[in-house]
Amino acid sequence: MREKVAFKCLVPVLILALLLISTHESFAYTASGKTAPPTVIITEVYPDTTTKNELDEYVTITNPCIHPVNIEGWSITDNEGTIIFPTFEIQPNQTIYVTRNASAFVAQMTLAGKYISPDFEYGSDSDPTVPQMQRKGRAFVLRNTGDEVILQDKNGREVDVAIYGDSSYEGAGWFGEPLKKPREGMILRRTGIQDTNQREDWLNLPFGSSYHAPENFSIYGEATAFVSPDCSFYALRGEMENASSSLYINLYQFDNPCLMDVVVDALNRSVNVCLLLEGSPVGGITDEGRYIAKTITERGGTVRLSRDPFLNHAKYAVIDNKTVIVMTENWKYTGVPSNNSFGNRGWGIVIRNKEVANYFKAVFLEDLYRGEKFAPKLEDLEENAFFMTRAIPQGSYVPVFEPWTVTCSFTVIPVLAPDTILSNETILGAINSAQESIFVQQFSAGRFWGKEPNPFITALIGAARRGCEVKVLLDSKDYNVNTWNDNDEAVAWMNKVASEENLNLEANLVDLDSLGLTKLHTKGLIVDGKVVIITSLNWNANSIHNREAGVIVESEEIASFYNEVFFYDWNVSVKGEAEGEAGRGERGAHGVKMKVVGVAVTLILSFVIFRVVKWYKRV
């Protein structure tokens, strides 16, 4: 009996001890609960295709209900032409493709790495195996400049509506502004099954791509934080040298021969190497970039060039289907320098987790096979046509930071553009949820996006108005002082608002000379000292349409590293003095605090166990 009493006395103490060890305030974003619409919805519209006569334009409709829907006699119209469905029952969660020309549709889907056959065609009878839809009135052709896509039931009642561009539709099936007119080769894609009849339900995505919803991964594992120019090369090389089966790399630019050597070594170990590069970077692919692509191809690797309407601006790698490296930097001498006295300020992180790796792998393979196979130019094939210099630039930067590896519990949310970059579940959600502080390092941030204010800057000002401390450090090199909407205007605007409203908000341009950096190329922020966001996204209007990639990581231990980097750069730029030791002290103090808690818990447990054992012996 006394043994049971002693054990009951021990239980609450043990629970308290475990709470002391594991207490962790969650900072996660989950999809807002949206109920499925009551019936079939339009989910994709592809009006402005890249082919002659645009025969491959299409519309998809989806049944999100739990029961089949008979759509015999239903129709799709643009208020000019109408196409009518024959006898057909659309099953729960089924999506059907309705295209102008089945053969052209299949050909283009195959080029994009998709093997999809349409369910119906409504133009010429190009494929006898694909059912024809009945036509009524004028030809149903989606105008590039703007049009309506109206799904009607057999009684002519509107079931769902999507409008874009200069459409003049004024019916009850749509509210607010039409969807933006898609660029050639872009599809209008619904982001889920929510149907508010507004443009917020939709995105512009490249033809053949999928929508990748944000996912929240809860992890207990290992991650390594690193920065350029201090230690990015060594962190990246170390991970790639351990590759044993596969190496998937997605980059805007790859010009660094030292990193090429590491990739070639992986090929020599029979590692499967696939590289996706932007096919039309600003200024074109450099001679160094072509040489590297040619070398990897010749050694047995796969190299493809992205040809999407917007840029492939991502910077990440997936190793052995279990490790992801996400960076703000291109693989250039400035971005990942082998001599760390020279280069950009940039952030990177290694996440060792299979689930996160598989998420990025799926995105990578989809983008890879939508790309164009790299073919060296004639001059690239000539012997000694190009000599790649091995001269390594040197600068005046004094390295401060070493890679910071931690094993702990943390959460990861992948961030992709155009898919989720403006979602309230990613970057804007993090800013809007901030309660104490937001520290931003950003390469480019215009005050305006066209006629609209920059939503990220607007969110930062909103956070300051809620009482958060907000500090913003922008690059001071790559902008034109004569441009009216650049980093200096953004800094001036934020400081003006802060002064007028007495906000705890301060923005500055980085002092590159004092730091010894080439440029501040980071695209990152730290929220409340526990959430770090690392992406390839510049804060300008075009970037949200590019393929951009990043992560939101919640962990005080991991965030403390980037917090230290931020304040080192901030203090040198703003105060003219380095306080890196103070930053290191903060991270060290956090470690000491955790150790003190651990020691205290151990002492408590030891004392309790001692008393229980002593009690037991008395019995």
Disulfide bonds with the S-S distance in Angstrom:
none
